[in-house]
Amino acid sequence: MPSAEVYFPENHMITIHLKRNREKSVRGGNPWIFSGSIDRVSGTPSAGEHCIVRTFQGEPLGCGYYNHHSAITVRMLRWGEEAFNDAALSTAIQQAIAQRQSILGDDTDSCRLINSEGDFLPGLVVDSYTGGLVMQIQTAGMERMREAVVAALVSVCTPPFIYERSDPESRAREGIAGAEGICYGSLPPGLVIRENRLVFGADIARGQKTGFFFDQRHNRALLRSYAAGRCVCDCFSYSGGFAVSALAGGARSVDAVDQSEAALRQLRDNVAANNLDGGRVTTYTADVFSFLRETGARYDCIVLDPPKFARHPGEVERASRGYKDINLLACKNSAPGGIIFTFSCSNAVDARLFRQIVFAAAADSGRRFQLLHSLAAGPDHPVNLAHREGEYLKGLVLRAEG
């Protein structure tokens, strides 16, 4: 590592003064400070520049980075009066990675290593694919620390490669250009990961997000325990994490529905890679809403794992209608005794609202359902308890009356 750069010297000129009585959430550990909580800014910061945060009375709360382009104007990195530097960044990365050691082993060789605010590193996501790393830098403040981030990852992980797949929409909201491509080393010609003793091909350059959805690992294992003898419909199936798990659990058949034919090709490849019976799988390149409205099938198990319906609070009402519609269709298409695994990954739709939506859909279906499980992301996706927005994935398992 190079000598530690101190981002917050004592005489730092950029200071954020909060409005009167707006410091409570910051003191409690919430890393987000919105523009409406800021009274004044001392200095003229550029996007992503580091800053000191103080109460209205001038008491220091900690340090973070500032971006006037974003509604989340400050994201906190450290509380108290200690400086944040390259050494602090490296320590935070080491601590996050150390927490994942119990996840990796004979059953699973890939997972999320750094989960942004959940690991007290806002704007940074890193996934490990059999030791190679896929990185997302989503904020202007973390972009300023790019070189130190890559250096720390190389030092701590000694990866064969680091590939960047930063979300262009997130970066656009931060006022920074998109970023994608190799940062370190070189990509292997084909990448296969192991999860729950199953193997999956992952396309980190062209697939969704970083190439695979590690947050559903435990929930896929739970589906596997329910799958024996059931006819399953895997909606928004992507590359088949749930479909392959269902087949491995003894599902009689799986209908996999997704709008991406490329994803469905990967799904079929993943079925074959696990030596499962491809004759038990039928793939449909289709809109899931239309498929469930038009199919005459009644399924013993339906999985709803849609993409994010709401990216910000202004889209919650529209998203709620979408979740209500898709869950109502699933309730109507469930066989007696059928199981529904239903999820939302919209952080603007909290767990309470999602439960209300699903319960309303079940009631409107005219059928009776039981709640069997409430689900969330796995332990490689920790949540800062003061930052409920980080608890983006929520799920429910329902059972239709027999």
C-alpha positions as CSV (number, residue, x, y, z in Angstrom):
1,M,0.0,0.0,0.0
2,P,1.2,3.6,-0.6
3,S,1.6,6.0,2.2
4,A,-1.8,6.7,3.8
5,E,-3.5,9.7,2.3
6,V,-5.4,11.6,4.9
7,Y,-8.7,12.7,3.4
8,F,-9.7,14.7,6.5
9,P,-6.9,16.9,7.9
10,E,-7.8,19.0,10.9
11,N,-7.7,22.2,8.8
12,H,-10.0,20.8,6.1
13,M,-11.9,23.6,4.6
14,I,-15.1,21.7,3.5
15,T,-17.5,21.6,6.4
16,I,-21.2,20.7,6.4
17,H,-23.3,22.3,9.0
18,L,-26.6,20.6,9.7
19,K,-29.8,22.4,10.5
20,R,-30.9,22.7,14.1
21,N,-32.0,19.4,15.6
22,R,-31.2,17.4,12.4
23,E,-28.3,15.4,13.9
24,K,-30.2,12.6,15.6
25,S,-30.2,10.1,12.8
26,V,-26.5,10.8,12.1
27,R,-25.6,10.3,15.7
28,G,-27.5,7.0,15.5
29,G,-25.4,5.8,12.7
30,N,-27.5,6.5,9.6
31,P,-24.9,7.3,6.8
32,W,-27.3,9.3,4.6
33,I,-27.7,13.0,4.9
34,F,-30.2,14.6,2.6
35,S,-30.0,18.1,1.2
36,G,-33.0,19.2,3.3
37,S,-31.0,18.6,6.5
38,I,-28.1,20.9,5.6
39,D,-28.0,24.4,6.9
40,R,-24.9,25.6,5.1
41,V,-21.6,24.5,3.5
42,S,-18.3,26.1,4.4
43,G,-16.1,26.0,1.3
44,T,-16.9,25.2,-2.3
45,P,-16.8,21.4,-2.6
46,S,-16.8,19.6,-5.9
47,A,-18.8,16.4,-6.5
48,G,-17.5,13.6,-4.2
49,E,-15.2,15.8,-2.1
50,H,-14.6,14.7,1.4
51,C,-16.0,16.8,4.3
52,I,-16.4,17.3,8.0
53,V,-20.0,17.1,9.3
54,R,-21.0,19.3,12.2
55,T,-24.2,20.0,14.2
56,F,-25.8,23.4,13.9
57,Q,-23.9,24.4,17.0
58,G,-20.6,23.3,15.5
59,E,-20.0,20.0,17.3
60,P,-18.2,17.5,15.0
61,L,-20.2,14.4,14.1
62,G,-17.8,12.7,11.7
63,C,-16.7,12.7,8.1
64,G,-18.1,11.7,4.8
65,Y,-18.2,12.9,1.2
66,Y,-20.4,15.5,-0.3
67,N,-22.2,15.7,-3.7
68,H,-24.6,18.5,-4.5
69,H,-25.8,16.5,-7.6
70,S,-27.4,13.8,-5.4
71,A,-30.4,14.0,-3.2
72,I,-28.3,12.1,-0.7
73,T,-25.9,15.0,-0.3
74,V,-23.6,13.5,2.2
75,R,-22.7,9.9,2.9
76,M,-20.9,9.2,6.1
77,L,-17.7,7.2,6.3
78,R,-16.7,7.6,9.9
79,W,-18.2,9.0,13.1
80,G,-16.3,10.9,15.8
81,E,-13.1,13.0,15.2
82,E,-10.8,10.3,13.8
83,A,-9.4,11.0,10.3
84,F,-10.4,8.8,7.4
85,N,-7.4,7.7,5.2
86,D,-6.2,4.9,3.0
87,A,-5.3,2.9,6.1
88,A,-8.9,3.3,7.4
89,L,-10.2,2.3,4.0
90,S,-8.0,-0.8,3.9
91,T,-9.0,-1.8,7.4
92,A,-12.7,-1.5,6.5
93,I,-12.2,-3.7,3.5
94,Q,-10.3,-6.3,5.5
95,Q,-13.0,-6.4,8.1
96,A,-15.7,-6.9,5.5
97,I,-13.9,-9.7,3.8
98,A,-13.0,-11.4,7.1
99,Q,-16.7,-11.7,7.9
100,R,-17.3,-13.7,4.7
101,Q,-14.8,-16.5,5.6
102,S,-17.4,-18.7,7.1
103,I,-19.5,-18.6,3.9
104,L,-16.9,-20.0,1.6
105,G,-15.9,-23.7,1.6
106,D,-16.8,-26.9,-0.1
107,D,-20.4,-25.9,-0.7
108,T,-20.0,-22.3,-1.9
109,D,-16.9,-20.6,-3.4
110,S,-18.4,-17.2,-4.3
111,C,-20.3,-14.4,-2.5
112,R,-20.6,-10.7,-1.9
113,L,-17.5,-9.4,-0.2
114,I,-18.4,-5.7,0.4
115,N,-22.0,-4.5,0.7
116,S,-21.9,-0.7,0.5
117,E,-23.5,0.9,3.5
118,G,-24.0,-2.5,5.1
119,D,-20.2,-2.7,5.5
120,F,-19.8,1.0,6.3
121,L,-18.3,1.7,2.8
122,P,-21.1,3.6,1.0
123,G,-21.0,3.4,-2.7
124,L,-18.8,0.3,-3.0
125,V,-20.0,-3.2,-3.8
126,V,-17.6,-6.0,-4.5
127,D,-18.6,-9.6,-5.4
128,S,-16.2,-12.5,-5.4
129,Y,-16.4,-15.0,-8.3
130,T,-14.1,-18.0,-7.2
131,G,-11.6,-15.4,-6.0
132,G,-11.9,-13.0,-9.0
133,L,-13.6,-9.7,-8.1
134,V,-16.4,-7.7,-9.7
135,M,-16.6,-4.2,-8.4
136,Q,-19.3,-1.5,-8.5
137,I,-18.4,2.1,-7.6
138,Q,-21.7,4.0,-7.5
139,T,-20.9,7.4,-6.0
140,A,-18.7,10.3,-6.8
141,G,-17.1,10.1,-3.3
142,M,-16.1,6.5,-3.8
143,E,-14.9,7.3,-7.3
144,R,-12.4,9.7,-5.8
145,M,-11.0,6.7,-3.8
146,R,-10.9,4.4,-6.7
147,E,-7.1,3.9,-6.8
148,A,-7.0,3.2,-3.1
149,V,-9.9,0.8,-3.3
150,V,-8.2,-1.2,-6.1
151,A,-4.9,-1.2,-4.3
152,A,-6.5,-2.4,-1.1
153,L,-8.4,-5.2,-2.9
154,V,-5.3,-6.4,-4.6
155,S,-3.3,-6.3,-1.3
156,V,-6.0,-8.1,0.8
157,C,-7.4,-10.6,-1.8
158,T,-4.7,-11.1,-4.4
159,P,-7.4,-11.7,-7.0
160,P,-6.7,-13.0,-10.5
161,F,-8.8,-10.1,-11.8
162,I,-10.9,-7.1,-10.8
163,Y,-13.6,-6.2,-13.3
164,E,-15.9,-3.1,-12.9
165,R,-19.6,-3.3,-13.6
166,S,-20.8,-0.1,-12.1
167,D,-24.5,0.7,-12.6
168,P,-24.7,3.6,-15.1
169,E,-28.0,4.9,-13.7
170,S,-26.6,5.2,-10.2
171,R,-23.5,7.0,-11.5
172,A,-25.6,9.3,-13.7
173,R,-27.6,10.4,-10.6
174,E,-24.2,11.2,-9.0
175,G,-23.1,13.3,-12.0
176,I,-20.3,10.9,-13.0
177,A,-19.7,9.0,-16.2
178,G,-20.3,5.3,-16.6
179,A,-17.5,2.9,-15.9
180,E,-17.0,-0.7,-17.0
181,G,-14.1,-2.9,-17.8
182,I,-11.0,-4.7,-16.5
183,C,-9.2,-2.9,-13.6
184,Y,-6.7,-5.5,-12.8
185,G,-5.5,-8.8,-14.2
186,S,-7.4,-10.5,-17.0
187,L,-10.8,-12.3,-17.3
188,P,-10.8,-16.1,-17.7
189,P,-12.5,-17.4,-20.9
190,G,-15.3,-19.0,-18.9
191,L,-16.3,-18.5,-15.3
192,V,-18.1,-21.2,-13.2
193,I,-19.0,-20.7,-9.6
194,R,-20.2,-23.1,-6.9
195,E,-23.2,-22.5,-4.7
196,N,-24.8,-24.9,-2.3
197,R,-23.0,-27.8,-4.1
198,L,-24.4,-26.7,-7.5
199,V,-22.5,-25.0,-10.3
200,F,-23.5,-22.0,-12.3
201,G,-21.9,-20.2,-15.3
202,A,-21.6,-16.5,-14.7
203,D,-21.3,-13.8,-17.4
204,I,-19.8,-10.9,-15.4
205,A,-19.3,-8.8,-18.5
206,R,-22.8,-9.0,-20.0
207,G,-25.1,-10.5,-17.3
208,Q,-27.3,-8.5,-15.0
209,K,-25.8,-6.6,-12.1
210,T,-22.4,-8.2,-11.5
211,G,-23.4,-11.5,-13.3
212,F,-25.1,-13.5,-10.5
213,F,-27.5,-12.8,-7.6
214,F,-25.7,-14.0,-4.5
215,D,-28.3,-12.4,-2.2
216,Q,-30.8,-15.3,-2.9
217,R,-28.4,-18.2,-1.9
218,H,-30.2,-19.2,1.3
219,N,-33.6,-18.7,-0.3
220,R,-32.7,-21.0,-3.2
221,A,-31.6,-23.6,-0.7
222,L,-35.0,-23.3,1.0
223,L,-36.8,-23.7,-2.3
224,R,-34.8,-26.9,-2.9
225,S,-36.2,-28.3,0.3
226,Y,-39.8,-27.8,-0.9
227,A,-39.3,-28.8,-4.5
228,A,-39.6,-32.7,-4.4
229,G,-42.4,-33.9,-6.7
230,R,-43.7,-30.4,-7.5
231,C,-44.4,-28.7,-10.8
232,V,-42.6,-25.4,-10.5
233,C,-42.9,-22.1,-12.3
234,D,-39.8,-19.9,-12.0
235,C,-40.8,-16.4,-13.0
236,F,-38.1,-13.8,-13.9
237,S,-35.8,-16.8,-13.9
238,Y,-32.7,-15.1,-15.2
239,S,-29.9,-17.8,-15.5
240,G,-31.8,-20.3,-13.4
241,G,-30.6,-20.1,-9.8
242,F,-34.1,-21.1,-8.5
243,A,-34.9,-23.4,-11.4
244,V,-31.7,-25.4,-11.0
245,S,-32.2,-25.6,-7.2
246,A,-35.7,-26.8,-7.7
247,L,-34.5,-29.6,-10.1
248,A,-31.8,-30.5,-7.7
249,G,-34.5,-30.8,-5.0
250,G,-36.5,-33.3,-7.1
251,A,-39.0,-31.1,-8.8
252,R,-41.2,-33.0,-11.3
253,S,-41.0,-30.2,-13.8
254,V,-39.9,-26.5,-14.1
255,D,-41.3,-23.9,-16.4
256,A,-38.8,-21.0,-16.5
257,V,-40.0,-17.6,-17.8
258,D,-37.8,-14.7,-18.6
259,Q,-37.8,-12.0,-21.3
260,S,-34.1,-12.6,-22.1
261,E,-33.3,-15.5,-24.4
262,A,-29.6,-15.1,-23.5
263,A,-30.4,-15.7,-19.8
264,L,-32.5,-18.7,-20.7
265,R,-29.7,-20.2,-22.7
266,Q,-27.5,-19.8,-19.7
267,L,-30.2,-21.5,-17.6
268,R,-30.2,-24.5,-19.9
269,D,-26.5,-24.7,-19.8
270,N,-26.6,-24.6,-16.0
271,V,-29.1,-27.4,-15.9
272,A,-26.7,-29.5,-18.1
273,A,-23.6,-28.5,-16.0
274,N,-25.3,-30.0,-13.0
275,N,-26.2,-33.3,-14.8
276,L,-29.9,-32.6,-14.2
277,D,-32.6,-33.9,-16.6
278,G,-33.1,-31.1,-19.2
279,G,-36.3,-32.8,-20.2
280,R,-37.9,-31.6,-17.0
281,V,-37.3,-28.0,-18.0
282,T,-39.3,-25.8,-20.4
283,T,-38.1,-22.3,-21.0
284,Y,-40.4,-19.4,-22.2
285,T,-39.1,-16.2,-23.6
286,A,-42.0,-14.1,-22.5
287,D,-43.4,-11.3,-20.3
288,V,-44.1,-12.9,-16.9
289,F,-47.4,-10.9,-16.4
290,S,-48.7,-12.1,-19.8
291,F,-47.5,-15.6,-19.3
292,L,-49.3,-16.0,-15.9
293,R,-52.5,-14.4,-17.3
294,E,-52.6,-16.7,-20.3
295,T,-51.3,-20.0,-19.0
296,G,-53.8,-22.6,-18.1
297,A,-51.4,-24.4,-15.8
298,R,-51.8,-24.6,-12.0
299,Y,-48.4,-24.9,-10.3
300,D,-47.4,-26.6,-7.1
301,C,-44.7,-24.0,-6.6
302,I,-44.3,-20.5,-8.1
303,V,-41.3,-18.3,-7.7
304,L,-41.6,-14.5,-8.2
305,D,-38.2,-12.8,-8.2
306,P,-38.8,-9.7,-10.3
307,P,-36.4,-6.9,-11.0
308,K,-36.6,-3.7,-9.0
309,F,-40.0,-2.1,-9.6
310,A,-39.2,1.1,-7.7
311,R,-35.9,2.9,-7.8
312,H,-36.9,5.8,-5.7
313,P,-39.8,6.8,-3.4
314,G,-41.6,8.6,-6.3
315,E,-42.1,5.2,-8.0
316,V,-43.6,3.4,-5.0
317,E,-47.2,3.8,-6.0
318,R,-46.7,2.4,-9.4
319,A,-44.5,-0.4,-8.1
320,S,-47.1,-1.4,-5.5
321,R,-49.6,-1.9,-8.3
322,G,-47.1,-4.1,-10.1
323,Y,-46.4,-6.2,-7.1
324,K,-50.1,-6.5,-6.4
325,D,-50.8,-7.6,-9.9
326,I,-48.1,-10.2,-10.1
327,N,-48.9,-11.7,-6.7
328,L,-52.6,-11.9,-7.5
329,L,-51.8,-13.8,-10.7
330,A,-49.5,-16.2,-8.7
331,C,-52.2,-16.8,-6.1
332,K,-54.8,-17.6,-8.8
333,N,-52.4,-20.0,-10.6
334,S,-51.4,-21.9,-7.5
335,A,-52.6,-25.5,-7.2
336,P,-54.3,-26.5,-3.9
337,G,-51.5,-26.8,-1.3
338,G,-49.2,-24.8,-3.7
339,I,-46.2,-22.8,-2.4
340,I,-45.4,-19.2,-3.5
341,F,-41.9,-17.7,-3.0
342,T,-42.4,-14.0,-3.6
343,F,-39.8,-11.3,-3.4
344,S,-39.2,-7.6,-3.8
345,C,-35.7,-6.0,-4.3
346,S,-37.0,-2.4,-4.3
347,N,-35.5,-0.7,-1.3
348,A,-38.2,2.0,-1.6
349,V,-40.8,-0.6,-0.8
350,D,-40.2,-1.6,2.8
351,A,-41.0,-5.0,4.3
352,R,-44.2,-3.8,5.9
353,L,-45.6,-2.4,2.7
354,F,-44.6,-5.5,0.7
355,R,-46.3,-7.7,3.2
356,Q,-49.5,-5.6,3.0
357,I,-49.4,-5.8,-0.8
358,V,-49.0,-9.6,-0.9
359,F,-51.6,-10.1,1.8
360,A,-54.1,-7.9,-0.2
361,A,-53.3,-9.9,-3.3
362,A,-54.0,-13.2,-1.5
363,A,-57.3,-11.8,-0.1
364,D,-58.4,-10.6,-3.6
365,S,-57.7,-14.0,-5.1
366,G,-60.6,-15.4,-3.1
367,R,-58.4,-18.2,-1.7
368,R,-56.9,-18.7,1.8
369,F,-53.1,-18.8,2.3
370,Q,-50.7,-19.4,5.1
371,L,-47.5,-17.5,5.7
372,L,-44.6,-20.0,6.2
373,H,-41.5,-17.9,6.1
374,S,-40.3,-14.3,6.0
375,L,-37.1,-14.0,4.0
376,A,-34.2,-11.6,3.4
377,A,-30.7,-11.6,1.9
378,G,-28.0,-13.8,3.2
379,P,-25.3,-12.9,5.7
380,D,-22.9,-11.7,3.0
381,H,-25.4,-8.8,2.5
382,P,-25.3,-7.3,6.0
383,V,-27.4,-4.2,6.9
384,N,-26.4,-1.3,9.0
385,L,-29.2,-1.3,11.6
386,A,-29.4,2.5,11.4
387,H,-30.0,2.4,7.6
388,R,-33.2,0.5,6.9
389,E,-32.9,1.4,3.2
390,G,-30.1,-1.2,3.0
391,E,-32.6,-4.0,3.7
392,Y,-33.6,-4.0,0.1
393,L,-34.5,-7.7,-0.4
394,K,-37.5,-9.1,1.3
395,G,-39.5,-12.2,0.6
396,L,-42.4,-14.3,1.8
397,V,-43.3,-17.9,1.4
398,L,-47.0,-18.7,1.2
399,R,-49.0,-21.9,1.1
400,A,-52.4,-22.1,-0.6
401,E,-55.1,-24.0,1.3
402,G,-55.2,-27.6,0.2
